[in-house]
Amino acid sequence: LHVDRQVIGCSDHEGEEAYNLDGEEMWVADFIKREGVEPQPPFIDHITYVDGAYQTAEANQQVCKTNLDNARRAMKDFKIED
């Protein structure tokens, strides 16, 4: 069995999207260079992600930031103790 994981995260100024297989990073969005990176070692059969993966990652960042704003508005009146 294999463990396949997708990580999407954001803040006001940064973002991350990565795909992992069995704890190894297979693809990551480089938002500075505006491209997807496949940091796979040369001794494995290379796995290539579909065209449009980076554009999807950019769209996911917009969704993440919208969700972050919504969560902030929803929780603005919560006391820290709650």
C-alpha positions as CSV (number, residue, x, y, z in Angstrom):
1,L,0.0,0.0,0.0
2,H,1.1,3.6,-0.7
3,V,0.3,6.8,1.1
4,D,-0.6,9.6,-1.3
5,R,-0.9,13.1,0.1
6,Q,-1.8,16.6,-1.2
7,V,-0.9,19.6,0.8
8,I,-2.5,23.0,0.2
9,G,-1.9,25.9,2.5
10,C,-1.8,29.7,2.4
11,S,-1.4,32.9,4.4
12,D,-1.8,36.5,3.4
13,H,1.6,36.5,1.8
14,E,2.6,33.0,1.0
15,G,1.2,29.7,-0.3
16,E,2.1,26.1,-0.8
17,E,0.8,23.2,-2.8
18,A,2.6,19.9,-3.0
19,Y,2.0,16.2,-3.8
20,N,3.7,13.5,-1.9
21,L,3.9,9.7,-2.3
22,D,5.1,7.6,0.6
23,G,6.6,10.7,2.3
24,E,8.6,11.8,-0.8
25,E,7.8,15.0,-2.5
26,M,6.7,14.3,-6.1
27,W,5.5,17.8,-7.2
28,V,5.5,21.2,-5.7
29,A,4.2,24.6,-7.0
30,D,6.9,27.2,-7.1
31,F,4.9,30.4,-6.8
32,I,8.0,32.6,-7.2
33,K,9.1,31.0,-10.5
34,R,5.4,30.4,-11.4
35,E,5.9,26.8,-12.4
36,G,5.5,23.3,-11.1
37,V,8.7,21.4,-10.0
38,E,9.1,17.7,-9.9
39,P,12.0,17.1,-7.5
40,Q,12.3,13.3,-8.0
41,P,15.5,11.4,-7.8
42,P,17.0,10.2,-11.0
43,F,17.0,6.5,-10.0
44,I,13.2,6.2,-10.1
45,D,10.8,6.0,-13.0
46,H,9.9,9.7,-13.3
47,I,6.3,10.6,-12.6
48,T,5.0,13.6,-14.6
49,Y,2.0,15.6,-13.6
50,V,-0.6,16.7,-16.2
51,D,-0.5,20.0,-18.0
52,G,-2.4,22.6,-16.0
53,A,-1.2,21.4,-12.6
54,Y,0.4,24.7,-11.8
55,Q,-2.6,26.7,-13.0
56,T,-4.8,24.5,-10.7
57,A,-2.4,25.3,-7.8
58,E,-2.8,29.0,-8.4
59,A,-6.6,28.6,-8.4
60,N,-6.4,26.6,-5.2
61,Q,-4.5,29.4,-3.6
62,Q,-7.3,31.9,-4.4
63,V,-9.8,29.4,-2.8
64,C,-7.6,29.0,0.2
65,K,-7.3,32.8,0.7
66,T,-11.0,33.3,0.4
67,N,-11.6,30.5,3.0
68,L,-9.0,32.2,5.2
69,D,-10.8,35.5,5.0
70,N,-14.2,33.8,5.7
71,A,-12.8,32.0,8.7
72,R,-11.3,35.3,10.1
73,R,-14.7,37.1,9.7
74,A,-16.6,34.1,11.3
75,M,-14.2,33.9,14.3
76,K,-13.5,37.6,14.9
77,D,-15.8,37.8,17.9
78,F,-14.6,34.6,19.5
79,K,-12.8,34.9,22.8
80,I,-9.4,33.3,23.0
81,E,-10.7,31.1,25.8
82,D,-13.4,29.6,23.6
